[in-house]
Amino acid sequence: MADTFDLTVIGTGPGGYVCAVRAAQLGMKVAVVEKWPTFGGTCLNIGCIPSKALLHVSELFEEARHSFPQLGIEVDAPRINLEAMMAHKDDVVASNTSGIEYLFKKNKITAFYGTGTIAAAGKVTVTAEDGTVSEITTKNIVIATGSVPANLPGIEIDEEKIVTSTGALELDKVPGHLLVIGAGVIGLELGSVWARLGAKVTVVEFLDRILPGMDGEVAKQFQRMLSKQGFEFKLGTKVTGIEKSDQGLIAQIEPAQGGEAASIEVDVALVAIGRVPYTEGLGLDGVGVELDKRGRVVTDGHYKTNVDGIYAIGDVIAGPMLAHKAEDEGIAIAEILAGQAGHVNYGVIPGVVYTSPEVASVGKSEDELKAEGVDYKAAKFPFTANGRAKAMLATDGFVKILADKATDRVLGCHIVGRGAGEMIHEAAVLMEFGGSAEDLARTCHAHPTMSEAVREAALGLGDGSIHI
């Protein structure tokens, strides 16, 4: 008789593998199902991790070209070895994915390779690449199958000239002209990589702003910084089609609200208009799992679907499509299944754009507080007034903190600057404990550090910043 597992997780991306490890730590017998040859899902294989490897290399290349002379470093003009850069990216991916394999072995988690289908509550069939089928008997099932890139009607992705983020991480040469469709996080990050390596980058966005959902002032200031880096923005504009020519691609564009059409000749087009939940092959119709109008799995406040014993986390359910959000949900559902009080505070989930400078935020934006009618106060501190930033030629950007006017409780923090993705976490910890701006302002910060700007912004919500 086949073994019965306490939990079977379908998908081993950040949500899935973290869920499996936490469940095993809590004493459960755990199985995972993965259709790819390596663990880690989109994030580790073709998303977060490889993109950060390329971002880091391209940032160093840019620094060597433009900052070294001012710092007194004299070197010959740097050249990019694209093959070596891609090899570094692949090494980073291999190291991370093999790390998950080690974690599974360490925690005695059984892995099944193939496409997982929910045959019934408590039954998962796994179809391997060679067609063989195995069956898993399990008390609980967690769907953690993530998301895939969204596409525009009539545009055929070939991952060579018309690419998603996957193809944009594998280009074999620097494009002369890169068209980025969508001014969200993915488009701006990958556009930054190729812009630093020499590509002309044009960003077309349907909305009249970049970074939808982020603080409006932050987005406006950041757009100016990217424009200085050579980005060309066409906002309030849509791409209606892309034709292939002998020279490359011809993209048809027109105003989002209608108007005179135009065309742009480019070498590569990156479609980065967002992502959609991936539930293909799961058999959800057959077992009656409910989906919403956007194709997301419907769950209650504890990740349970409408079918007993079937749960879902990560990009397949509502909420921001972020790896760390999925990880927290994976831990929460494992703890819930173990009888503990698993919980995710959705009000304190940081978001980061890993460009240069970085953009990071946590909590509410000014736009959201205004829409909700919250009486708030705001203060900013620029990195131009920070000693460490001056020493590192990293004075672009600022810290903005938002707090409740009556209670001084911090409601949001937004940072544009070098290392913003690291600095944002002191605000996250403060907010997790319901801290006030005064709490942050009275916390001693090491000098000289970029993080002093966070304290100075908090001081600005009281009697005033010291250094401006």
N, C-alpha and C positions, 0 to 999 in steps of 0.2 A: 504494500500500500504506500502511495506517495506521501512524502512528508507534508504536513500542514504548517504553513507559515503564519506568524501573528500579523505580519504586514508585508505587502508587496507594493513597491513603489515603481510606477511606470515613468521612466525618464530619469537620467542621472545628471541633469544640469545642477546649478547651485541649489535650487530648492529640493530636488530629488535626492541628491547624494547627501546633503546635510540632514534631511529628514531621516534617511536610512541610518546614518551614523548615530544620530541622537536616539533613535528608537532602539538600536542595538545596545547603546550605552545604558538604556533603561531596562534592559533584560529581554527584549523581544527577539524572536527569531525572524530575521528579515531577508527578503529577496528583492532584487532590483531587476528591471527589464530595460535593456538599452539596444536600440536598433543600429546605432553607429558602432564601428569597431573600437572606438575609444570612449571613455567616460568623460563627463564634464559638460555635455550639451553645447549649445550655441556659444555660451559665454567663454568657456575655456578653449574650444576648438576653433571657432570662426567669428568670435565677437570681442568681448571685453578684453581678454588677455592678449591675443595677437595684436589688436589695435593699439593697446598701450605700449607694446614693444616697439611698434613702428612710430608711434607718437614720440617716445623717448629718443629714439635714434634721430628722427628728423629735428627734434628740438636741439639736440647737441650739434647737429650739422649747421642749423641756423645760428646758434650761438658762436660756433667757430668762425662762421663767415662774417658775422656782424658785430659781435661783442668783444672778441678776443683783442683786436687792436686797441680798443679803448681801455682794456684792462692791462695792457702792456705785454700781451702774449703775441709773439710774432711767429707765424707759421706760414708755410706755403698754402696757397688756396686749396681748401679741402675739396675732395671729390667723393661722390657717393658711389659705393659698390653695391648696386641693388641686389645682386645675387647673395652677397654676404649678409646684407641687411635682412633679407627674407629667410636666410638660414638661421640667423639669430632668433627671429620670430618663431620659426618652426621648433627650434630647441626649447624655447620658453614654453610653448604649447605642450610639447612632449613631456617636459618635466612636470608640468601641472597635472596633466591627465594621468601620468603614471603615479603621481602622488595620491590620486583618488583610488586607483587600483590597490595601492598599499593600504589605504584606510579601510577599504572593504575587506581585505584579507585580515587585517588586524582586528576588525570587529566581527569577524566570522559572518559576513554578509554574502549570501549566495547570488551570483550574477547569472542572468539569462540573456543571451544575445539574440535579438530579433525584434520583430514588431509585436508589441503587446496588444491583445484585444480582450476586452472584458466580456466573457461569455455569459456570465451571470454574477450576481453578488456572491463573492467568495471563489470565483473561478476566473483565471486569466490564462488565455492560450498565447503561446509565443511561437511565431512563425519565423524560423531562421532564414538566412539568405538562400540556403540551398533547398528551401521548401519544407524541411522537416518541422513538425509541430510538436511542442511539448505543452503540458498543462500544469498550472500551479494552483494548488488549493490553499486558500488564504482566508484568515478571519477578516482582514481589512485591506482595502486598496486605496492608494493615494495616486491621483493623476497629477503628474508633474512634467507634462510634455512640452511646456514652453510655448514659444511663438516663432513665426517665420515672417520675413519681410513682406509688407504689403506692396501691391503693384498698381500701376495706372492702367485703365482699359486701353487696349490696342497697342500697348508697348510690350515687345517681346524681349525678355531677359535672356541674354546668351552668356553672361558672366565673363565676357571678353571685351566687348565694346559697350554694351548696355548692361550694367552690372548692379547687383545689390551690394550690401556691405561685404558679402562673401567674396565676390569678384574683385572688389576694391582693395582687398587685402592681398591679392595675388597678381596684381598687374606686373607684366614682365619688363615694362619700361615706363618712364615718367611721361604722362600724357602732355602734349603741348597745351591743350585746352581741355579742362575738366568741367563738365556741367554737373552741378549738384542739384537734384530736384528734391527740395525740402530743406528748410533751415532749422531742423531740430538737432538734437545732440549728435546723432550718428553722422549726419551730413556734414556738420561743422567740424567734427573731429577728423573724419577721413579727408575732408577737403583741406584741413590744415596740414595733414601729412604730406599730401602731394603738392600743396602750394609751397611749402618749405623746400621741397626737392626741386622746384623750378616750374611747376605747372601754373598756367593761368587758370584761376578758378572763378566761375560764375555760378552764383546760387540763385535759383528761382524758387520763390515761396508763394503759395496761394494766399496766405494771410498777409496783413500789412505790417508784420513784425517778425523778428526771428525768435527762436526759443519759446514757442507757445507754452503757456503755463508758468513760466518763470516771471519773476518780478519785472514789471514793465520798464522801470528806470534802469535796472541792471541790463536788460536786453538792449536798450537803446545805447547805453554807454559801450557795451561790449561790441555792438555792431560797428561803432566808430573805430574801435581798436582793430577789428578784423579788416575794415576797409583800408586802414593805414598799412596793414600787412599785404594788401594787394587783392583782397576779395572784392568782387563786384556783385552787388545785390540787386535783384529785380523782384521787389516785393509786390504783393497784390497782383501776382502774375501766375498763369498756369501753363503747363506744357500740354499741348493737345496732340502731339505725335512726334515720332522720331523716325527719320528715314536714314538708311545706310547709303553712303556714296563711296566712290573710289577713294576719296580723300579721308573719309571718316564718317561723321554723322551730321545730319541736319535736323535740328530740333525746332519744331514749330511752337511759338509761344504767343499768348495774347493776354490782355488784362483779365483778371479774375472775374470781373463783372461784365465782361464783354467789351469789344472794341477792336481796333485795328490789329491784325495779326502781324507777326514778324518771324524771322528765322535766325538761328544761331548755328554757325558751323563749329563743331567740337570734335575732339578725338575720342573721348570716353564720356559716357553719361552714367552718373550714379543715381539710382532711384532710392531715395531715403525718406519716404513719406510716412514712415511708421511701421508698426508690426501688428500682426493679427494672431489670435490664439491658434495653436496647432492641435487639432483633435482627430486628424485623419487616421482611420484604421482602428480607432479605439472601440468601435461598436457601441457608441453611446445611445444611438437610436434603439438598438436591440434591447438594451437593458432599461431604457426609459429615463436616462439621465437628462435633466432639463438644461437647455442652453438659452441664453438671452439673445436679443436681436443682433448683437455684435459677435455672436458665436462663442461667447464665454460661458464656462460652466457656472451654473447658478449654485451658490452655497449659502448656508446660514452663517451666523456669527462665529461658528466653530469649524468652518471648512467642510462641513457635511453637505453632500448633495441631497436631492430628494429620494435617493435610494440608500437604504440602510447599508452600512459597511463600505460605502464608496465616498471618498473625500477628494478634494482638489486644492492645489496651491499654485502660487506663482503666476506666470503670464497667462494661464488659461482661465483665471478668475479676474474679477474686477480689481482695479487699483493700478498704481504705477507699475510699468513693466521694467522693474529693476531687479538685478540679481540679488542684492542684499535684502530686498523686501521678500523675495522668494525664500531665501535662507531663513529669515526670521519666521516665516510661515511654516517652513519645514520643521523647525524646532518646536514651534507651538503645537502643531498637530501631533507630533510624536509624543509630546508631554500630555496632551489631552487624552490620547489613546492609552497612555500609561496611568491615567487617573489623576494627573496633575492639572494645574491651572495654567495651561499654555496661553500666552497672550501676545499680541503685537500692538504697539502704540503707533497707529497710522499717522498721528499728528507729528511724529518725530522721526521721519524717514529722510535722511539727507539725499540730495541729488547733486551730481557733479558732472560738469562738462570738462573733459580732459584736454582742453586746448591750451594755448599759451598766450595770455595768462589763463589759468583755470577759472571756472565759474562754479561756485558751490552755494547751495541753499538748504535751509531746513526750516520747517514750520510755514507760517503764513507769509504771503507776499502783501505789499501795500494794496495791490489791486483787490485781493481777496478780502482784506480787512475793511476796505471802503465798501465793497459790495455787501458785506455782512453787517455794516453799520457799527463796527467796533470803534470805540473812542481810543485811539492809539497815539503814541508819540514815536518819532523816528530820529535817529542820529547816524551820521556817517563820519568815517575817518579815512583820509586818503593815504595810500602808501607813499606818496611823495613826501609825507612828513614823518616817515619811519626810517630810522637810521640804518637798520639792517637792509631794508629794501634798496636804499641808496647805494650801499656798498656792493650789492649784487646786481646793480642796474635793473632792478625789478620794481620800479615805481609805478607801473601801470596798475590802476585799479583802486579799490576801496573796500571797506567793511561797512555794512549797514545793518543796524539792529533795530527791531521794532518791538515795542513793549506796550502793555496795557497802561493807559494814562492814569487810571485810578489805583491799580495794584502794583505797577512796575514789573509785573511778570513778563518775561521775555516770550514773545509770540512768534518771532521769526528772526532769522539771521541770513544775510546774503553777502557773499564775498566774491569779489573779482580780483584775482591776483595770483602770483606764483605760490604754489602750495596751498591754494584755497581748499582743495579736497582733503587735505590733512587738518587744516585749521578749523574747519566747520564742526569738527567733533566735540570741541569744548563747548560750543553752543548747544549741540545735541544733548550732551550729558547734563548741562545746566537745565535745559528744558524738560528732560526726562524726570528731573526732580522738582519741577515747578519753580525753578530759580528766578530771581529778579535781576534786573540790570544792575542794581546796586551790589548784589552778590558777586556778579562778574567784575564789576568795577573795583571791588575791595579785595579781589584775589590777586596776589602778587604774581606778576609775569616776569620771566627771565629777560634780562636786557643784555645785548640787543637781539631781539627776535622779531620775525614778521608778526607773531601772535600778539605782540604788544598793541597792534592796531585794533585787535578785537576788544581789548580792555579799554582802549581810548574811545572807541565807539560807544561802549557801555557808559564810560564817564560822561560822554556827550548827552546822555539821557538824564543826567543829574545836573550838577553845577557847571559842567562843561569839560571838554577834553583839555588835557594839559598842553599838548604840543601843537595845537592850531588855535 
